[in-house]
Amino acid sequence: MTKVEYPSEVSALILELKRLPGIGPRSAERVALHLLQDPRASPLELAGALQACSEMVKACPLCGFFMGSSGCAVCREQGRDGSILCVVEQPTDVLPIERSGVFRGLYHCLGGKLSPLDDVRPEDLRIGELLQRVRETPGTEVILATSSDVEGEATANYLSEVLASVACQVTRLAQGLPAGGGLEFADELTLSRAFEGRR
């Protein structure tokens, strides 16, 4: 007696969904079946949105934030203070800061953090681009907004040393961010206080 399985197309969809963060085998199966059975699910629109993101969304060559067909929302916004540059690990760290409403300067996304165990070295990050931006605007304040875990602290310390040779003021977000956590887990009040108490 043969074991009945989903058609290969459904199994392939479940396999792809399982690769997403936070989606286990059962969740992947539920999502796949929802897309197939619920008339409101619009799987073709989802596929189109995924394809558009894959083709159109890139990293901004200046700041590293997400950039669509209309350009980088941060870099093109008028009225930002170009003399303050907030350095974050990932583009996803920009939005929690923006939602807090306490920062109106520019950003620089490193694309990660130093991690010898994961073989992430300084040359793997956008540190050269950061130095170039700071050199082009002497007197810039560089706010290091890396996470407070071991790798984030090591990255901040390394950046402090590298930036010491450039005409800029280097500050670090005040503690108050969750120890060992990233910016995506910080609430708006915590972020606000961290910015106000930077050193």
Phi and psi restraints in degrees (value plus and minus 20) as a CYANA .aco file:
   2 THR   PHI    -102.1   -62.1
   2 THR   PSI     128.7   168.7
   3 LYS   PHI    -104.8   -64.8
   3 LYS   PSI     108.6   148.6
   4 VAL   PHI    -101.1   -61.1
   4 VAL   PSI     110.9   150.9
   5 GLU   PHI    -146.6  -106.6
   5 GLU   PSI     148.7   188.7
   6 TYR   PHI     -84.9   -44.9
   6 TYR   PSI     136.5   176.5
   7 PRO   PHI     -77.3   -37.3
   7 PRO   PSI     135.3   175.3
   8 SER   PHI     -79.2   -39.2
   8 SER   PSI     -51.5   -11.5
   9 GLU   PHI     -85.7   -45.7
   9 GLU   PSI     -60.5   -20.5
  10 VAL   PHI     -88.9   -48.9
  10 VAL   PSI     -62.8   -22.8
  11 SER   PHI     -80.7   -40.7
  11 SER   PSI     -58.8   -18.8
  12 ALA   PHI     -85.8   -45.8
  12 ALA   PSI     -59.3   -19.3
  13 LEU   PHI     -84.5   -44.5
  13 LEU   PSI     -64.7   -24.7
  14 ILE   PHI     -80.6   -40.6
  14 ILE   PSI     -62.4   -22.4
  15 LEU   PHI     -80.9   -40.9
  15 LEU   PSI     -62.8   -22.8
  16 GLU   PHI     -86.8   -46.8
  16 GLU   PSI     -60.5   -20.5
  17 LEU   PHI     -85.9   -45.9
  17 LEU   PSI     -53.8   -13.8
  18 LYS   PHI     -84.7   -44.7
  18 LYS   PSI     -42.0    -2.0
  19 ARG   PHI     -96.2   -56.2
  19 ARG   PSI     -33.4     6.6
  20 LEU   PHI     -94.8   -54.8
  20 LEU   PSI     126.2   166.2
  21 PRO   PHI     -84.9   -44.9
  21 PRO   PSI     116.0   156.0
  22 GLY   PHI      61.5   101.5
  22 GLY   PSI     -18.4    21.6
  23 ILE   PHI    -129.6   -89.6
  23 ILE   PSI      92.4   132.4
  24 GLY   PHI    -110.6   -70.6
  24 GLY   PSI    -197.5  -157.5
  25 PRO   PHI     -78.7   -38.7
  25 PRO   PSI     -64.3   -24.3
  26 ARG   PHI     -89.3   -49.3
  26 ARG   PSI     -61.3   -21.3
  27 SER   PHI     -84.4   -44.4
  27 SER   PSI     -60.8   -20.8
  28 ALA   PHI     -81.5   -41.5
  28 ALA   PSI     -61.3   -21.3
  29 GLU   PHI     -84.7   -44.7
  29 GLU   PSI     -63.6   -23.6
  30 ARG   PHI     -82.6   -42.6
  30 ARG   PSI     -62.9   -22.9
  31 VAL   PHI     -84.5   -44.5
  31 VAL   PSI     -64.8   -24.8
  32 ALA   PHI     -80.6   -40.6
  32 ALA   PSI     -65.0   -25.0
  33 LEU   PHI     -87.7   -47.7
  33 LEU   PSI     -55.2   -15.2
  34 HIS   PHI     -81.9   -41.9
  34 HIS   PSI     -65.6   -25.6
  35 LEU   PHI     -82.2   -42.2
  35 LEU   PSI     -53.0   -13.0
  36 LEU   PHI    -101.4   -61.4
  36 LEU   PSI     -54.7   -14.7
  37 GLN   PHI    -122.2   -82.2
  37 GLN   PSI     -49.3    -9.3
  38 ASP   PHI    -105.9   -65.9
  38 ASP   PSI     100.6   140.6
  39 PRO   PHI     -84.9   -44.9
  39 PRO   PSI     -40.1    -0.1
  40 ARG   PHI    -105.4   -65.4
  40 ARG   PSI     -24.7    15.3
  41 ALA   PHI     -90.1   -50.1
  41 ALA   PSI     -50.9   -10.9
  42 SER   PHI      31.6    71.6
  42 SER   PSI      42.3    82.3
  43 PRO   PHI     -82.4   -42.4
  43 PRO   PSI     -51.6   -11.6
  44 LEU   PHI     -89.1   -49.1
  44 LEU   PSI     -56.1   -16.1
  45 GLU   PHI     -87.7   -47.7
  45 GLU   PSI     -58.4   -18.4
  46 LEU   PHI     -81.9   -41.9
  46 LEU   PSI     -64.8   -24.8
  47 ALA   PHI     -82.0   -42.0
  47 ALA   PSI     -60.3   -20.3
  48 GLY   PHI     -85.2   -45.2
  48 GLY   PSI     -60.3   -20.3
  49 ALA   PHI     -86.3   -46.3
  49 ALA   PSI     -60.2   -20.2
  50 LEU   PHI     -83.8   -43.8
  50 LEU   PSI     -61.8   -21.8
  51 GLN   PHI     -85.9   -45.9
  51 GLN   PSI     -62.3   -22.3
  52 ALA   PHI     -82.4   -42.4
  52 ALA   PSI     -62.6   -22.6
  53 CYS   PHI     -82.7   -42.7
  53 CYS   PSI     -64.1   -24.1
  54 SER   PHI     -82.3   -42.3
  54 SER   PSI     -57.8   -17.8
  55 GLU   PHI    -105.5   -65.5
  55 GLU   PSI     -54.1   -14.1
  56 MET   PHI    -124.7   -84.7
  56 MET   PSI     -50.2   -10.2
  57 VAL   PHI    -107.4   -67.4
  57 VAL   PSI     101.3   141.3
  58 LYS   PHI    -151.0  -111.0
  58 LYS   PSI     154.7   194.7
  59 ALA   PHI    -103.6   -63.6
  59 ALA   PSI     115.2   155.2
  60 CYS   PHI     -81.2   -41.2
  60 CYS   PSI     109.7   149.7
  61 PRO   PHI     -86.2   -46.2
  61 PRO   PSI     -40.8    -0.8
  62 LEU   PHI    -107.8   -67.8
  62 LEU   PSI     -77.3   -37.3
  63 CYS   PHI    -123.0   -83.0
  63 CYS   PSI     -40.0     0.0
  64 GLY   PHI      70.4   110.4
  64 GLY   PSI     -21.1    18.9
  65 PHE   PHI     -95.2   -55.2
  65 PHE   PSI     148.7   188.7
  66 PHE   PHI     -84.7   -44.7
  66 PHE   PSI     117.5   157.5
  67 MET   PHI    -152.0  -112.0
  67 MET   PSI     103.9   143.9
  68 GLY   PHI    -119.4   -79.4
  68 GLY   PSI    -180.2  -140.2
  69 SER   PHI     -85.0   -45.0
  69 SER   PSI     -44.6    -4.6
  70 SER   PHI    -111.7   -71.7
  70 SER   PSI     -12.5    27.5
  71 GLY   PHI      72.7   112.7
  71 GLY   PSI    -192.0  -152.0
  72 CYS   PHI    -104.0   -64.0
  72 CYS   PSI     102.7   142.7
  73 ALA   PHI     -84.5   -44.5
  73 ALA   PSI     -51.5   -11.5
  74 VAL   PHI     -96.1   -56.1
  74 VAL   PSI     -71.2   -31.2
  75 CYS   PHI     -87.2   -47.2
  75 CYS   PSI     -50.8   -10.8
  76 ARG   PHI    -106.6   -66.6
  76 ARG   PSI     -29.4    10.6
  77 GLU   PHI     -92.7   -52.7
  77 GLU   PSI     107.1   147.1
  78 GLN   PHI     -95.8   -55.8
  78 GLN   PSI     133.8   173.8
  79 GLY   PHI      67.4   107.4
  79 GLY   PSI     -16.8    23.2
  80 ARG   PHI     -99.5   -59.5
  80 ARG   PSI     128.7   168.7
  81 ASP   PHI    -102.9   -62.9
  81 ASP   PSI      85.5   125.5
  82 GLY   PHI     -93.8   -53.8
  82 GLY   PSI     -24.3    15.7
  83 SER   PHI    -112.6   -72.6
  83 SER   PSI     -19.8    20.2
  84 ILE   PHI    -145.0  -105.0
  84 ILE   PSI     106.7   146.7
  85 LEU   PHI    -144.6  -104.6
  85 LEU   PSI      98.5   138.5
  86 CYS   PHI    -117.0   -77.0
  86 CYS   PSI     100.1   140.1
  87 VAL   PHI    -117.0   -77.0
  87 VAL   PSI     101.6   141.6
  88 VAL   PHI    -142.0  -102.0
  88 VAL   PSI     145.0   185.0
  89 GLU   PHI     -95.7   -55.7
  89 GLU   PSI     -69.3   -29.3
  90 GLN   PHI    -148.0  -108.0
  90 GLN   PSI     137.3   177.3
  91 PRO   PHI     -77.8   -37.8
  91 PRO   PSI     -50.0   -10.0
  92 THR   PHI     -87.5   -47.5
  92 THR   PSI     -34.9     5.1
  93 ASP   PHI     -99.0   -59.0
  93 ASP   PSI     -35.1     4.9
  94 VAL   PHI     -89.5   -49.5
  94 VAL   PSI     -64.4   -24.4
  95 LEU   PHI     -83.7   -43.7
  95 LEU   PSI     -61.3   -21.3
  96 PRO   PHI     -79.7   -39.7
  96 PRO   PSI     -57.0   -17.0
  97 ILE   PHI     -87.8   -47.8
  97 ILE   PSI     -64.3   -24.3
  98 GLU   PHI     -81.6   -41.6
  98 GLU   PSI     -60.7   -20.7
  99 ARG   PHI     -87.0   -47.0
  99 ARG   PSI     -45.4    -5.4
 100 SER   PHI     -91.5   -51.5
 100 SER   PSI     -45.3    -5.3
 101 GLY   PHI      54.4    94.4
 101 GLY   PSI      -9.7    30.3
 102 VAL   PHI    -116.6   -76.6
 102 VAL   PSI     -27.1    12.9
 103 PHE   PHI    -146.8  -106.8
 103 PHE   PSI     108.3   148.3
 104 ARG   PHI    -144.8  -104.8
 104 ARG   PSI       2.2    42.2
 105 GLY   PHI    -113.8   -73.8
 105 GLY   PSI    -176.2  -136.2
 106 LEU   PHI    -124.6   -84.6
 106 LEU   PSI     148.5   188.5
 107 TYR   PHI    -142.4  -102.4
 107 TYR   PSI     139.7   179.7
 108 HIS   PHI    -160.9  -120.9
 108 HIS   PSI      95.9   135.9
 109 CYS   PHI    -114.3   -74.3
 109 CYS   PSI     103.5   143.5
 110 LEU   PHI     -94.9   -54.9
 110 LEU   PSI     -48.2    -8.2
 111 GLY   PHI      66.6   106.6
 111 GLY   PSI       2.1    42.1
 112 GLY   PHI     123.4   163.4
 112 GLY   PSI    -183.7  -143.7
 113 LYS   PHI    -164.5  -124.5
 113 LYS   PSI     136.3   176.3
 114 LEU   PHI     -81.8   -41.8
 114 LEU   PSI     111.7   151.7
 115 SER   PHI    -175.3  -135.3
 115 SER   PSI      75.4   115.4
 116 PRO   PHI     -77.4   -37.4
 116 PRO   PSI     -54.7   -14.7
 117 LEU   PHI     -86.4   -46.4
 117 LEU   PSI     -52.2   -12.2
 118 ASP   PHI    -116.7   -76.7
 118 ASP   PSI     -11.5    28.5
 119 ASP   PHI      39.7    79.7
 119 ASP   PSI      18.8    58.8
 120 VAL   PHI    -121.7   -81.7
 120 VAL   PSI      92.0   132.0
 121 ARG   PHI    -127.4   -87.4
 121 ARG   PSI     149.1   189.1
 122 PRO   PHI     -73.7   -33.7
 122 PRO   PSI     -58.5   -18.5
 123 GLU   PHI     -89.5   -49.5
 123 GLU   PSI     -32.5     7.5
 124 ASP   PHI    -104.4   -64.4
 124 ASP   PSI     -32.8     7.2
 125 LEU   PHI    -125.5   -85.5
 125 LEU   PSI     148.2   188.2
 126 ARG   PHI    -106.8   -66.8
 126 ARG   PSI      31.3    71.3
 127 ILE   PHI    -101.0   -61.0
 127 ILE   PSI     -58.9   -18.9
 128 GLY   PHI     -79.2   -39.2
 128 GLY   PSI     -62.5   -22.5
 129 GLU   PHI     -84.3   -44.3
 129 GLU   PSI     -56.6   -16.6
 130 LEU   PHI     -82.9   -42.9
 130 LEU   PSI     -68.0   -28.0
 131 LEU   PHI     -79.8   -39.8
 131 LEU   PSI     -60.2   -20.2
 132 GLN   PHI     -83.6   -43.6
 132 GLN   PSI     -63.2   -23.2
 133 ARG   PHI     -83.1   -43.1
 133 ARG   PSI     -62.1   -22.1
 134 VAL   PHI     -88.3   -48.3
 134 VAL   PSI     -59.5   -19.5
 135 ARG   PHI     -84.0   -44.0
 135 ARG   PSI     -53.2   -13.2
 136 GLU   PHI     -94.0   -54.0
 136 GLU   PSI     -38.6     1.4
 137 THR   PHI    -149.7  -109.7
 137 THR   PSI      61.3   101.3
 138 PRO   PHI     -79.5   -39.5
 138 PRO   PSI     124.7   164.7
 139 GLY   PHI      66.4   106.4
 139 GLY   PSI     -15.2    24.8
 140 THR   PHI     -84.6   -44.6
 140 THR   PSI     121.4   161.4
 141 GLU   PHI    -111.4   -71.4
 141 GLU   PSI     105.5   145.5
 142 VAL   PHI    -125.5   -85.5
 142 VAL   PSI      95.4   135.4
 143 ILE   PHI    -116.1   -76.1
 143 ILE   PSI      98.6   138.6
 144 LEU   PHI    -106.9   -66.9
 144 LEU   PSI      90.2   130.2
 145 ALA   PHI    -134.4   -94.4
 145 ALA   PSI      22.9    62.9
 146 THR   PHI     -99.2   -59.2
 146 THR   PSI     142.9   182.9
 147 SER   PHI     -87.6   -47.6
 147 SER   PSI     144.7   184.7
 148 SER   PHI    -114.7   -74.7
 148 SER   PSI      -3.2    36.8
 149 ASP   PHI    -102.4   -62.4
 149 ASP   PSI     159.2   199.2
 150 VAL   PHI     -79.8   -39.8
 150 VAL   PSI     -65.2   -25.2
 151 GLU   PHI     -87.2   -47.2
 151 GLU   PSI     -59.7   -19.7
 152 GLY   PHI     -83.6   -43.6
 152 GLY   PSI     -61.4   -21.4
 153 GLU   PHI     -86.7   -46.7
 153 GLU   PSI     -61.0   -21.0
 154 ALA   PHI     -83.2   -43.2
 154 ALA   PSI     -59.9   -19.9
 155 THR   PHI     -84.1   -44.1
 155 THR   PSI     -64.8   -24.8
 156 ALA   PHI     -81.6   -41.6
 156 ALA   PSI     -62.9   -22.9
 157 ASN   PHI     -84.0   -44.0
 157 ASN   PSI     -62.0   -22.0
 158 TYR   PHI     -83.5   -43.5
 158 TYR   PSI     -64.6   -24.6
 159 LEU   PHI     -83.4   -43.4
 159 LEU   PSI     -58.9   -18.9
 160 SER   PHI     -78.9   -38.9
 160 SER   PSI     -63.4   -23.4
 161 GLU   PHI     -86.1   -46.1
 161 GLU   PSI     -64.0   -24.0
 162 VAL   PHI     -85.8   -45.8
 162 VAL   PSI     -60.0   -20.0
 163 LEU   PHI     -97.9   -57.9
 163 LEU   PSI     -31.0     9.0
 164 ALA   PHI     -82.4   -42.4
 164 ALA   PSI     -44.5    -4.5
 165 SER   PHI    -109.0   -69.0
 165 SER   PSI     -20.2    19.8
 166 VAL   PHI    -131.8   -91.8
 166 VAL   PSI     130.1   170.1
 167 ALA   PHI     -95.3   -55.3
 167 ALA   PSI      63.6   103.6
 168 CYS   PHI    -174.3  -134.3
 168 CYS   PSI     142.9   182.9
 169 GLN   PHI    -123.5   -83.5
 169 GLN   PSI     107.4   147.4
 170 VAL   PHI    -126.7   -86.7
 170 VAL   PSI     105.9   145.9
 171 THR   PHI    -145.7  -105.7
 171 THR   PSI     142.6   182.6
 172 ARG   PHI    -146.2  -106.2
 172 ARG   PSI     120.9   160.9
 173 LEU   PHI     -77.1   -37.1
 173 LEU   PSI     120.5   160.5
 174 ALA   PHI     -85.3   -45.3
 174 ALA   PSI     135.1   175.1
 175 GLN   PHI     -87.4   -47.4
 175 GLN   PSI     143.4   183.4
 176 GLY   PHI     114.3   154.3
 176 GLY   PSI     -41.4    -1.4
 177 LEU   PHI     -93.3   -53.3
 177 LEU   PSI     129.1   169.1
 178 PRO   PHI     -82.5   -42.5
 178 PRO   PSI     110.6   150.6
 179 ALA   PHI     -80.9   -40.9
 179 ALA   PSI     109.5   149.5
 180 GLY   PHI      57.5    97.5
 180 GLY   PSI     -15.5    24.5
 181 GLY   PHI    -131.8   -91.8
 181 GLY   PSI     147.5   187.5
 182 GLY   PHI    -121.9   -81.9
 182 GLY   PSI     153.8   193.8
 183 LEU   PHI     -83.5   -43.5
 183 LEU   PSI     -48.1    -8.1
 184 GLU   PHI     -85.2   -45.2
 184 GLU   PSI     -35.8     4.2
 185 PHE   PHI    -119.8   -79.8
 185 PHE   PSI     -22.0    18.0
 186 ALA   PHI    -107.5   -67.5
 186 ALA   PSI     118.4   158.4
 187 ASP   PHI    -102.7   -62.7
 187 ASP   PSI     150.9   190.9
 188 GLU   PHI     -83.8   -43.8
 188 GLU   PSI     -59.8   -19.8
 189 LEU   PHI     -85.7   -45.7
 189 LEU   PSI     -63.0   -23.0
 190 THR   PHI     -81.1   -41.1
 190 THR   PSI     -64.4   -24.4
 191 LEU   PHI     -83.3   -43.3
 191 LEU   PSI     -60.7   -20.7
 192 SER   PHI     -79.6   -39.6
 192 SER   PSI     -67.9   -27.9
 193 ARG   PHI     -85.6   -45.6
 193 ARG   PSI     -55.4   -15.4
 194 ALA   PHI     -84.6   -44.6
 194 ALA   PSI     -60.0   -20.0
 195 PHE   PHI     -88.2   -48.2
 195 PHE   PSI     -63.7   -23.7
 196 GLU   PHI     -83.4   -43.4
 196 GLU   PSI     -55.0   -15.0
 197 GLY   PHI    -118.0   -78.0
 197 GLY   PSI      -1.2    38.8
 198 ARG   PHI     -82.7   -42.7
 198 ARG   PSI     133.1   173.1
